[in-house]
Amino acid sequence: MKNLNIQIEVNPELYSKNPDSSELGRKIITNSIELMNEIGFESFTFKKLGLRIKSPESSIYRYFDNKHTLLLYLTSWYWAWTEYQLVFATSNISSSQEKLIRSIEILTKPVLIDNSISYVNEVLLCQIIFSESLKAYYTKNVDEENKKGCFKAYKSVVQRVSDMILEIKADFKYPHMLISTVIEGAHQQKYFAEHLPALTDLSKTKDSITQFYTELVFSLLK
């Protein structure tokens, strides 16, 4: 995906000023990903981010209301970028089974840097998704934020791959449950592999997470 110069669209509800519209905004995104990955969401503050980018804390508030909104933005950006990958990888494939296999790979394999978006480190952002994204929607305001479309990008990814499930087996009752389980489960297994390896079999075979969820999905579709 090199040199395509793509632009990822994020719901305007998630920012006061589009960070992609200015050098400072892009700098905020670059450094917030790096800092959040280094110290965690709980310890992350706009004051610390301001010191890192040598800009007043107030300048960050011109883009985001608070750090929770920033986390929502980052997770939405990640899922919009993931959907772009899904479209790119499956657009010229006619086989429904092959499209699903490619999609499961994208949802479960390690993330690589996408050189077409220079100011986002997708590998570090993926680490944030593994460890912090539940904090984006496990909140008391989740229903209100859902109505605003704050989780639209994630739901769009699940819907796209769920539709592939139904292309293969139109009467399958649980396509959304299956795909959301694949996504969340793959993230959890990667986290376990890094921090609680006794809870996973990741280290035993190459691409074992992808193999496991591919076999799981297709065994349910028989």
N, C-alpha and C positions, 0 to 999 in steps of 0.2 A: 504493500500500500504506500509506496514511496512516491513523493512528489505529486500527489493528487490535490493537495491544498484544499482539503475538505473543511467544512465548517459545521460544527455540531450545534444544533438548535436546542435551547433549554427553555422551559416554560418561564415567561416573563414574571410570573408570580413569585419566582424564587430570587429575584434581585431587584434592587432599586435603580441601579444603572448596570447595563450589560457589561460585564468585565471583559468580554471579547472586543469591546469597542475602543479600548484605549491601551496604551502601553502599561500604565499603572494597573489597570484591571487585570491584564494578563500576568503581570508581576505578582499581584495578590494571589491569583490562582496557583501559579507555579510554586510560590513559597508557602502557601497554606497547605498544599499537598505534602511538601517536604517536611514542614514543621509538625503537622498533625501526625504524620507517619513516625516522626522522631519521638514525640513526647506524649502522643495519645490525645483523644478528643477532650477528656476531662481537664487536662492541664493546658490545653490550647486556649489562648486568649487573643483578642485583637491587639491588645497592648504588646504582647510578645511578637505578634506578627508585624506590627508597626516598627518595632525595634529592628527586626530582621531585615525589613525592606527599606529601612531608613526613611519612613514616611509617618506623618502624624496618625494616631489611632483614628481620629475623626475622618481621615480620608478613606479608610476602609468602610466606615459606616455609610459613606455615600453609595457604596455598592451593595452592602448587605446589612440587614437590620440587626442581626446577631449571629453568633457562631452556629446556632442550630440551622438557621436559614442557609448559611454557607455549606453546612454538611448536606442539606437537602439538595443544594445546587450541585455539589460534587457527585453525589450518588446519581442524580438525574443525568448529569453529563456522562457518567460512566455507562448508564443503561442506554442512552441515546447513541453513544459510540458503539456499544455492543450490537445494537440493532443495525447500525450501518454495516458492521462486520458481517452480520447474518445475511443482509441483503446482498452484499458484495460476493459472499462465498457461495450463495445458492441461486443467484439470478439466472445462470445458464445451465442449470441442472434440471432435467425433466423427471428423473426418478424421485418419487416421494420418499422412498427409503433412504436414498443417498442424501437428499436434502436434510433429512432428520439426523442422519449420522454426522454430517458436517456441522449441523447446528449444535448437537450435543458436544462435539469437540470444542467448539468456540465457547460454550458455556462452562466447560469443565477443565480445559487445558490451561497451563500457565500463560499469562498474558505477556505479549512482547511489545516493545516500544513501537509506536506508530509514528514514523518520521514526518508524516504529513501534518502533524499538529505539534509544533515545536515547543510550545510553552506548557504542555501537559506531559508529565511522566506517568504513562499508563500503568507501568509496573508498580510504582509506589501508590498510585490511586487504587489499584486493585487490592493492595494490602490494606488500605483503609476500608474498602468495601468488605473485606473478610472480617476485620476486627471491629469496625465502628458503625457499619450501615444499619444494624438493627436499632441503634439509637436514633436514627432518622425517623422511624415510624413506630417504635415502641414508646409512645408518648401519649399524654392525656389529650393532646390536640390533633391526634392522627385523623379523626373523622372530618374535622374542619379542614385540615390540610389536604385531605383526599378530595373533598368537594372542590377545592381550588385547582386540582389537577397536579399537585406536587409529586404524585407517584405515577403519573401518566407514562413516563418513559419505561419504567420497570414493567408496568402492566402491558405495555405495547410489546415488549420482548416476549413475555409469557404468552400473550395472545398469538403472536406470529408463530411461535414454535408449537403451540397448542393446535393451531390450524393444520400444521404438518401432520400432527398425530391423527387428526380427523380425516386427512386425505388418505391415510393408510387404513384406518379403521373408523368408519363414520359413526358407528354406534358405541364407541368407547365413551364411558360415562364420566371419566375423571381427567380430561386432558390438562386442565389448569392446575389441578392438584399435583399431577405427575410432574409437570414441567417446573412448577415452583419448588417441588421437593428436590428435583435434580439440581436446580440452581443453589438453593440454600444448603442442601446436603453436600454439594461439591465444595462450597465455601467452608463449611464446617470441617470437612475432612482435611482440607488444606491447612486450616488453622490447627487442627489436632496434630497433623504431621509435624508442624513446627514447634508446638508447645506441649502436646500431650500424645506422643507417638504411640503409646500403648492402646489408644482408642481407635487406631486406624491401621490399615494394611498398605498404606501408600508406598512405603519404602521397599516392599517385597518385589514389585514388578514395575517396569516402566509404564507410565501412563495408566496406572491401575485405577485411578479415579474415573477417567474417561471410559476405560473398559468396563468397570463395574456398572456405571450408570447407563452405558449403551446396552449392556446385557439386560439390565433391569427393565429399561423401557421396552425393548423389543420382546422380552419374555411376557410382558403384560399385554402386548399387542397381538400375540399369537391367537 
